[in-house]
Amino acid sequence: MKMNLEDRNNQILMELINNPRITSKVIYERFDLSRSQLNYALKKINDFLEDGKLPQIKRTKNGHFLVPQAVVSMFGGGKEKEHEKTGRYIFSGQERIWVIELMILAKEEYLSLDHFIVELEVSRNTILRDLKRINEKVKKDHLELKYNRQTGYYFHGDEWNKRDLLSRVLMNVAEIYDGVNCIIQFSKIDTTLVEVFKRRISLVEEKLNIQFTDDRLKVLPLLIILIIRRAKRGKQIIYNFKINDFELADTKEFLAAEHIIWDVEEISRNERVYLALLLLTTNLSQANILSVSEMDNLKEALLDVLNNFEKVSGLTVDRKEILLERLLIHMRPAYYRIKYHLNLQTRFYQENKDADLFSLFYLVKESSEPLIQFFGEPIPDPELFLISLFIGSHIVESTEIIRDENRKRAIIVCPNGISISLLLRNTLQNLLPEIEFVELVSERTFYREEYDVDFIFSAIPLETEKSVFVVNNFLTDEEKRQLRARVLRSVTLSQNTLVNPEKIMSLIKKYTVISDEENLYHELLTLFTPKGFEVVEKKRLHLVDALNEDTIQVFDEEIAWLDLLDKLAKPLNDQQVISKNFVKVLKEEMPVLPQYTVLRNTIGLPHTMSEAGALGVGLSMGIVKKGIVTEDGSRIHTVILLASNDKDKHVDLIFELMNLAGSEQLKKNRNSRINQ
């Protein structure tokens, strides 16, 4: 039975069928009707039903409707049977517009006026009116409906806007009677393909332990199929995401999304990023894409983080602009990971045992408030750990170790995601400060570009004539020692290839019997290792080493801030850890105790740059029973003066102090001293 109702009456009937519990009041508001207009519409609907030998719809005294089951069964009853061709349904004016938009966006061939007339079974004038309405409607999407003799009707404008329109159209059409089959029919989609993508999406749900909403799951396979179709026809996103799939490969969500489109060819890498983000987000829009203005705001937030880091750590970040640019490049993919809650794989974070990096990480975390404000939510620890890697690598790089013309240069090739690559670079920079690591590249980039370097460090074997050191992503202490020995030995042998340990061993074997060949070989290796290049185990400085009865003072009476600085400086001065100028500079910089030096609202940590007169590394603690007022008016009872001419050692101390500041035992001890 076909409908021969006016658009509005048709829509009212569909509303009553789809939602029998709806009230008259809601109908009035939704369709902008008066009581008499609704009565007239209901009369027309019942006349139509009577012509079709169907029972009438009745309205109760309290404004509800009684819709007979026969009417529901005829026009909308029961569950849709997917993939059955839609035949009997006549669209309302609005629904017809959605279907026309769908046909234009999904088309694979020439599309003329006659196509719409035949497919929708309406007059030429009706279609012309609809096309005129569509052209007006899509202007708000910055699109324009056009026609030419080669392709027929099409939308002119940015592809991103067309896909936004497509997504909305699919959601709208899916909600009408037999909507999914309607989409399949008018888009000419292969039903087998729909089932394939449905199964793949279900696997993603299992892998990520998530569940798409029913509405989204109904439309998502169809949307993916049509976007892929458009991309293959050359209708591609030209927006630069400023990232590539290599940079998002560390997220389990991205890897799962790749399983959906693994066999899709003929689309660009940029399209793969778009499709992956589309699968992983409930509403991908340009508003959530990293724009130029957002980049500026992000840059400002990162600069504030670095400034905070300098204040909290007492370190000076040299060449800050260079680090800032590197962080900005890194934050492009991180922006999407944080924004869309993509879970960065954390093996690199969980398995790393480098105490230096974790000391740095906690300082960065303490400095991260500007980023939290930028994103409007907490930053995941693995993301902050990556930022720490960048800052740590930059500090190592900025330290003057060997800067002569003969310094060897190297690149690192890593096919893994950015997090593993960064960690490997950080490990190698710390292990081999004699070598300048100029770039971190993917395997694909390595084979595409030429690099003027002395060494190549790679996580995978490479086909090249250059010297390659193949290394594991995660190096044990023994592997680090062996790698350093191999590299430094090669540095020496490259300068003198005539004599090496192997040749000497071979010569000795000719003339004598060697009782301990292994030890002899290691002794020869030692001889060939350049002096000053041996691995030296760094002695870590702990609080227990820096604080003792001479450097801990208790102040029972009230004491002024500047007087407290003098008192705390005295033991360090006596031990020649600081010069007299140190306190003078500190007083000028801190006439009151700054809030940024207060760790976890518990411990005040006044400190300044080593150039002010730090001759060594030392701490001096004061427990002030009546408290010291900070810059923001709060009161603390523990102040520790820090002096340092060794940034590595004092970062360790600050890390331990941060843990101490958060401990319950410190609070108990402080309270007991105050109450004495």
MISEDO-208042 format. One record per residue (C-alpha): x, y, z; residue in three letters. Coordinates in steps of 0.05 Angstrom, whole numbers, padded with zeros to 5 digits, always signed. Layout:
REM MISEDO-208042
XYZALA ...
REM end
This chain:
REM MISEDO-208042
+00000+00000+00000MET +00030+00067-00022LYS +00019+00132+00015MET -00018+00189-00020ASN -00014+00238+00037LEU +00013+00308+00040GLU +00083+00313+00068ASP +00062+00338+00137ARG +00007+00286+00146ASN +00054+00232+00123ASN +00105+00254+00175GLN +00052+00256+00230ILE +00030+00185+00212LEU +00102+00160+00214MET +00112+00195+00281GLU +00051+00160+00310LEU +00072+00092+00283ILE +00144+00098+00307ASN +00125+00128+00375ASN +00054+00107+00395PRO +00063+00136+00465ARG +00072+00207+00438ILE +00022+00259+00464THR -00018+00312+00427SER +00023+00366+00462LYS +00088+00339+00433VAL +00056+00335+00363ILE +00033+00408+00369TYR +00104+00431+00385GLU +00141+00386+00337ARG +00099+00404+00276PHE +00079+00474+00298ASP +00005+00457+00296LEU -00057+00485+00330SER -00110+00438+00359ARG -00156+00446+00298SER -00098+00434+00250GLN -00081+00369+00285LEU -00155+00348+00283ASN -00156+00361+00208TYR -00091+00323+00197ALA -00117+00264+00237LEU -00181+00263+00195LYS -00140+00261+00130LYS -00097+00204+00158ILE -00158+00164+00179ASN -00190+00175+00110ASP -00127+00147+00079PHE -00128+00087+00126LEU -00201+00074+00111GLU -00187+00074+00036ASP -00135+00020+00050GLY -00185-00020+00091LYS -00145-00008+00155LEU -00173+00011+00224PRO -00170+00084+00245GLN -00124+00119+00295ILE -00162+00146+00355LYS -00144+00202+00404ARG -00160+00194+00478THR -00186+00249+00524LYS -00118+00257+00558ASN -00083+00271+00492GLY -00054+00202+00476HIS -00065+00162+00412PHE -00089+00091+00400LEU -00052+00064+00339VAL -00080-00004+00315PRO -00030-00060+00308GLN -00051-00071+00236ALA -00029+00000+00219VAL +00038-00009+00255VAL +00050-00075+00219SER +00033-00046+00151MET +00078+00016+00156PHE +00130+00004+00209GLY +00116-00057+00252GLY +00168-00106+00273GLY +00243-00106+00263LYS +00271-00085+00196GLU +00294-00141+00153LYS +00360-00117+00127GLU +00379-00122+00054HIS +00306-00129+00030GLU +00292-00077-00023LYS +00248-00019-00002THR +00185-00018-00045GLY +00122+00008-00015ARG +00146+00068+00026TYR +00133+00139-00001ILE +00180+00190+00029PHE +00159+00255+00061SER +00189+00318+00031GLY +00245+00321+00082GLN +00260+00247+00076GLU +00262+00253+00000ARG +00314+00309+00007ILE +00358+00265+00051TRP +00353+00208-00001VAL +00372+00255-00058ILE +00432+00281-00019GLU +00451+00208-00005LEU +00446+00190-00079MET +00491+00249-00099ILE +00544+00234-00045LEU +00544+00159-00058ALA +00541+00160-00134LYS +00589+00121-00177GLU +00564+00145-00245GLU +00527+00201-00281TYR +00466+00225-00241LEU +00411+00264-00277SER +00342+00292-00261LEU +00311+00230-00292ASP +00348+00185-00243HIS +00314+00220-00184PHE +00245+00219-00218ILE +00249+00144-00232VAL +00280+00123-00166GLU +00234+00165-00122LEU +00171+00159-00165GLU +00153+00233-00162VAL +00143+00287-00214SER +00195+00329-00248ARG +00170+00392-00214ASN +00174+00359-00145THR +00247+00339-00157ILE +00264+00409-00182LEU +00234+00439-00119ARG +00273+00390-00077ASP +00339+00406-00112LEU +00327+00480-00101LYS +00315+00468-00027ARG +00378+00425-00023ILE +00420+00479-00054ASN +00396+00529-00002GLU +00404+00479+00054LYS +00477+00459+00039VAL +00501+00530+00037LYS +00509+00528+00113LYS +00558+00470+00101ASP +00597+00515+00052HIS +00574+00470-00005LEU +00538+00484-00071GLU +00495+00438-00113LEU +00519+00438-00185LYS +00507+00401-00250TYR +00549+00386-00312ASN +00539+00341-00372ARG +00598+00295-00355GLN +00581+00276-00283THR +00510+00301-00272GLY +00491+00329-00204TYR +00547+00338-00152TYR +00565+00379-00091PHE +00620+00431-00100HIS +00662+00447-00039GLY +00711+00418+00011ASP +00711+00342+00017GLU +00711+00346+00093TRP +00644+00383+00091ASN +00615+00333+00043LYS +00633+00276+00090ARG +00602+00313+00148ASP +00539+00319+00107LEU +00542+00246+00088LEU +00548+00225+00161SER +00487+00266+00180ARG +00446+00242+00121VAL +00461+00169+00138LEU +00440+00180+00211MET +00375+00214+00187ASN +00357+00162+00135VAL +00373+00105+00183ALA +00318+00131+00229GLU +00262+00128+00178ILE +00222+00066+00162TYR +00268+00010+00137ASP +00323+00061+00137GLY +00385+00016+00132VAL +00357-00021+00072ASN +00338+00046+00042CYS +00411+00068+00047ILE +00436+00003+00017ILE +00385+00008-00040GLN +00396+00081-00060PHE +00472+00079-00050SER +00478+00014-00089LYS +00520-00019-00035ILE +00537-00093-00040ASP +00503-00127+00020THR +00561-00177+00026THR +00608-00118+00038LEU +00563-00092+00093VAL +00568-00158+00130GLU +00644-00159+00122VAL +00652-00091+00154PHE +00602-00108+00208LYS +00643-00168+00229ARG +00707-00127+00229ARG +00676-00073+00272ILE +00652-00127+00321SER +00724-00152+00326LEU +00747-00081+00343VAL +00695-00079+00398GLU +00724-00144+00426GLU +00796-00122+00421LYS +00784-00054+00454LEU +00731-00080+00503ASN +00684-00025+00480ILE +00614-00023+00453GLN +00590+00024+00399PHE +00521+00052+00409THR +00467+00017+00369ASP +00454+00080+00327ASP +00528+00086+00310ARG +00537+00012+00296LEU +00478+00013+00248LYS +00509+00068+00206VAL +00584+00058+00215LEU +00595+00002+00164PRO +00555+00040+00112LEU +00593+00105+00126LEU +00661+00070+00120ILE +00641+00036+00054ILE +00617+00102+00023LEU +00678+00141+00047ILE +00725+00089+00018ILE +00684+00092-00047ARG +00693+00167-00050ARG +00767+00163-00034ALA +00778+00113-00089LYS +00743+00160-00138ARG +00794+00214-00120GLY +00748+00251-00071LYS +00800+00254-00016GLN +00811+00295+00047ILE +00863+00348+00033ILE +00865+00372+00105TYR +00935+00362+00134ASN +00928+00326+00201PHE +01002+00342+00213LYS +01012+00270+00232ILE +01019+00203+00198ASN +00998+00132+00216ASP +01069+00117+00241PHE +01059+00169+00295GLU +00992+00139+00318LEU +01016+00067+00313ALA +01030+00065+00388ASP +00956+00065+00406THR +00920+00000+00411LYS +00858+00034+00384GLU +00894+00053+00320PHE +00921-00017+00311LEU +00851-00045+00320ALA +00822+00005+00271ALA +00874-00016+00219GLU +00844-00086+00221HIS +00780-00057+00192ILE +00814-00026+00131ILE +00875-00072+00124TRP +00858-00094+00053ASP +00835-00026+00028VAL +00881-00002-00027GLU +00885+00060-00071GLU +00876+00109-00014ILE +00929+00156+00014SER +00961+00152+00083ARG +00924+00215+00101ASN +00859+00179+00086GLU +00879+00122+00131ARG +00890+00171+00188VAL +00821+00201+00175TYR +00787+00132+00174LEU +00823+00110+00237ALA +00803+00173+00274LEU +00732+00166+00248LEU +00728+00096+00276LEU +00757+00117+00343LEU +00715+00179+00356THR +00641+00189+00366THR +00642+00255+00328ASN +00702+00272+00285LEU +00697+00345+00265SER +00744+00399+00242GLN +00731+00434+00309ALA +00772+00378+00341ASN +00828+00379+00291ILE +00893+00414+00306LEU +00885+00482+00273SER +00936+00538+00267VAL +00904+00576+00326SER +00903+00512+00368GLU +00977+00502+00351MET +00991+00572+00377ASP +00954+00558+00441ASN +00989+00491+00449LEU +01057+00524+00438LYS +01041+00575+00493GLU +01021+00519+00540ALA +01085+00480+00526LEU +01127+00542+00538LEU +01093+00551+00605ASP +01108+00478+00622VAL +01182+00489+00606LEU +01183+00553+00648ASN +01150+00515+00706ASN +01200+00459+00697PHE +01258+00507+00704GLU +01229+00536+00768LYS +01213+00468+00799VAL +01277+00433+00779SER +01327+00490+00785GLY +01353+00472+00716LEU +01363+00521+00659THR +01337+00495+00592VAL +01386+00521+00541ASP +01363+00533+00469ARG +01291+00530+00492LYS +01263+00549+00423GLU +01294+00487+00392ILE +01264+00442+00445LEU +01197+00478+00438LEU +01195+00464+00363GLU +01211+00391+00375ARG +01157+00385+00428LEU +01107+00417+00380LEU +01122+00366+00327ILE +01115+00310+00378HIS +01050+00338+00405MET +01014+00334+00338ARG +00998+00260+00345PRO +00996+00267+00421ALA +00941+00319+00412TYR +00896+00266+00379TYR +00915+00212+00429ARG +00897+00256+00488ILE +00836+00289+00456LYS +00805+00224+00435TYR +00830+00183+00495HIS +00872+00136+00452LEU +00910+00092+00500ASN +00985+00097+00486LEU +01017+00029+00493GLN +01054+00031+00559THR +01105-00024+00554ARG +01160+00027+00542PHE +01136+00064+00604TYR +01123+00004+00650GLN +01186-00035+00634GLU +01234+00024+00636ASN +01275+00023+00700LYS +01318+00084+00687ASP +01317+00123+00753ALA +01342+00187+00718ASP +01283+00187+00670LEU +01233+00176+00726PHE +01263+00232+00767SER +01254+00276+00706LEU +01184+00250+00693PHE +01160+00270+00762TYR +01188+00340+00754LEU +01152+00346+00687VAL +01088+00321+00719LYS +01094+00373+00773GLU +01102+00426+00718SER +01045+00402+00673SER +00987+00446+00696GLU +00987+00490+00632PRO +00976+00427+00589LEU +00920+00404+00635ILE +00887+00472+00625GLN +00897+00468+00550PHE +00864+00399+00543PHE +00814+00409+00599GLY +00832+00342+00630GLU +00890+00305+00664PRO +00948+00284+00619ILE +00961+00208+00620PRO +01028+00189+00652ASP +01055+00155+00589PRO +01045+00220+00550GLU +01081+00260+00604LEU +01136+00207+00604PHE +01147+00219+00529LEU +01152+00294+00541ILE +01204+00278+00595SER +01243+00239+00543LEU +01245+00299+00498PHE +01267+00346+00554ILE +01319+00296+00579GLY +01348+00284+00510SER +01351+00359+00498HIS +01388+00371+00564ILE +01438+00316+00547VAL +01447+00345+00478GLU +01456+00416+00504SER +01510+00395+00553THR +01579+00408+00525GLU +01612+00339+00523ILE +01651+00332+00458ILE +01638+00386+00406ARG +01700+00380+00362ASP +01701+00372+00287GLU +01719+00298+00292ASN +01657+00279+00331ARG +01623+00219+00300LYS +01552+00226+00274ARG +01497+00173+00274ALA +01423+00162+00259ILE +01374+00114+00292ILE +01327+00072+00250VAL +01267+00046+00287CYS +01204+00016+00254PRO +01165+00019+00319ASN +01120+00075+00343GLY +01146+00142+00366ILE +01149+00123+00440SER +01195+00063+00431ILE +01238+00104+00383SER +01245+00161+00431LEU +01264+00115+00488LEU +01317+00082+00445LEU +01346+00149+00425ARG +01348+00172+00497ASN +01384+00107+00517THR +01436+00114+00462LEU +01448+00188+00476GLN +01463+00173+00548ASN +01504+00111+00533LEU +01546+00144+00478LEU +01553+00218+00491PRO +01614+00218+00446GLU +01569+00208+00386ILE +01521+00260+00358GLU +01454+00227+00341PHE +01429+00272+00286VAL +01362+00241+00268GLU +01310+00188+00285LEU +01280+00156+00223VAL +01232+00101+00202SER +01256+00042+00159GLU +01217+00069+00099ARG +01250+00138+00105THR +01319+00107+00113PHE +01315+00073+00045TYR +01287+00135+00013ARG +01338+00186+00037GLU +01414+00192+00038GLU +01449+00204+00105TYR +01520+00230+00114ASP +01535+00194+00180VAL +01589+00149+00209ASP +01543+00100+00243PHE +01473+00073+00238ILE +01438+00044+00299PHE +01377+00003+00281SER +01325-00040+00316ALA +01322-00084+00254ILE +01374-00110+00204PRO +01384-00064+00144LEU +01410-00074+00074GLU +01465-00023+00069THR +01540-00019+00060GLU +01547+00029+00118LYS +01565+00007+00189SER +01502-00015+00225VAL +01494-00033+00299PHE +01431-00074+00309VAL +01403-00062+00378VAL +01343-00085+00419ASN +01288-00035+00435ASN +01300-00048+00509PHE +01374-00056+00527LEU +01395-00092+00591THR +01455-00065+00630ASP +01498-00121+00600GLU +01475-00105+00530GLU +01491-00031+00541LYS +01561-00049+00564ARG +01573-00094+00504GLN +01545-00044+00455LEU +01587+00013+00482ARG +01650-00031+00478ALA +01634-00050+00406ARG +01620+00021+00384VAL +01682+00051+00418LEU +01725-00005+00391ARG +01701+00010+00321SER +01717+00084+00332VAL +01788+00065+00350THR +01797+00013+00295LEU +01772+00062+00242SER +01831+00105+00261GLN +01880+00047+00258ASN +01857-00013+00217THR +01926-00045+00213LEU +01925-00072+00284VAL +01866-00100+00321ASN +01853-00151+00377PRO +01835-00207+00328GLU +01901-00200+00290LYS +01941-00200+00355ILE +01904-00262+00380MET +01917-00297+00314SER +01991-00280+00318LEU +01998-00304+00390ILE +01964-00370+00374LYS +02018-00382+00321LYS +02074-00382+00371TYR +02046-00404+00439THR +01989-00440+00474VAL +01938-00394+00506ILE +01911-00420+00572SER +01855-00368+00580ASP +01835-00344+00512GLU +01772-00307+00533GLU +01806-00265+00587ASN +01864-00249+00541LEU +01816-00225+00487TYR +01780-00180+00537HIS +01847-00151+00561GLU +01865-00135+00489LEU +01797-00102+00479LEU +01811-00059+00539THR +01877-00037+00509LEU +01841-00017+00446PHE +01787+00022+00482THR +01804+00097+00483PRO +01820+00124+00552LYS +01765+00164+00583GLY +01713+00125+00544PHE +01700+00071+00596GLU +01630+00065+00625VAL +01630+00098+00693VAL +01575+00079+00740GLU +01544+00144+00765LYS +01542+00151+00840LYS +01473+00174+00859ARG +01464+00224+00916LEU +01407+00210+00964HIS +01374+00250+01019LEU +01406+00205+01071VAL +01474+00228+01044ASP +01456+00302+01040ALA +01420+00312+01107LEU +01450+00300+01175ASN +01450+00331+01245GLU +01492+00389+01220ASP +01443+00407+01164THR +01377+00399+01201ILE +01352+00455+01246GLN +01288+00465+01287VAL +01260+00535+01298PHE +01213+00539+01357ASP +01199+00613+01352GLU +01172+00654+01295GLU +01226+00672+01244ILE +01226+00719+01184ALA +01236+00689+01115TRP +01301+00725+01099LEU +01329+00708+01168ASP +01311+00636+01156LEU +01351+00636+01091LEU +01412+00662+01129ASP +01405+00607+01181LYS +01396+00552+01129LEU +01455+00577+01088ALA +01505+00576+01146LYS +01519+00500+01149PRO +01526+00498+01072LEU +01573+00558+01076ASN +01613+00524+01131ASP +01619+00461+01087GLN +01640+00505+01028GLN +01580+00480+00987VAL +01561+00553+00973ILE +01594+00621+00971SER +01567+00682+01008LYS +01540+00709+00942ASN +01492+00650+00937PHE +01446+00675+00993VAL +01451+00746+00968LYS +01425+00726+00899VAL +01372+00682+00931LEU +01345+00739+00973LYS +01341+00784+00912GLU +01303+00731+00872GLU +01258+00709+00930MET +01239+00766+00977PRO +01182+00719+00997VAL +01177+00643+00990LEU +01149+00632+00918PRO +01092+00584+00910GLN +01127+00548+00852TYR +01181+00524+00900THR +01131+00490+00947VAL +01128+00415+00934LEU +01058+00386+00943ARG +01039+00443+00989ASN +01085+00414+01042THR +01159+00429+01031ILE +01189+00496+01010GLY +01250+00486+00966LEU +01286+00552+00954PRO +01340+00545+00901HIS +01375+00585+00847THR +01423+00575+00789MET +01492+00546+00802SER +01524+00609+00775GLU +01500+00646+00837ALA +01554+00612+00878GLY +01539+00537+00884ALA +01606+00502+00895LEU +01577+00433+00906GLY +01512+00396+00920VAL +01479+00403+00988GLY +01415+00410+01027LEU +01398+00447+01091SER +01332+00433+01125MET +01292+00477+01172GLY +01230+00455+01211ILE +01193+00519+01230VAL +01141+00504+01284LYS +01103+00569+01275LYS +01108+00565+01199GLY +01131+00608+01141ILE +01080+00646+01099VAL +01086+00633+01024THR +01073+00680+00966GLU +00999+00660+00963ASP +00987+00667+01038GLY +00989+00593+01057SER +01034+00570+01113ARG +01085+00513+01111ILE +01129+00484+01165HIS +01186+00451+01126THR +01237+00490+01085VAL +01298+00458+01051ILE +01351+00501+01019LEU +01381+00468+00957LEU +01448+00486+00927ALA +01476+00449+00867SER +01530+00453+00814ASN +01510+00384+00786ASP +01442+00380+00752LYS +01441+00304+00750ASP +01450+00297+00825LYS +01402+00350+00845HIS +01346+00324+00800VAL +01352+00258+00840ASP +01346+00297+00905LEU +01285+00336+00881ILE +01252+00271+00861PHE +01263+00242+00931GLU +01239+00307+00963LEU +01175+00303+00922MET +01162+00233+00949ASN +01178+00258+01019LEU +01131+00316+01011ALA +01073+00269+00996GLY +01088+00220+01052SER +01041+00211+01111GLU +01100+00200+01157GLN +01125+00271+01144LEU +01057+00299+01162LYS +01056+00260+01227LYS +01127+00281+01245ASN +01113+00354+01228ARG +01049+00354+01269ASN +01083+00322+01329SER +01140+00374+01327ARG +01090+00431+01320ILE +01050+00406+01379ASN +01111+00397+01424GLN 
REM end
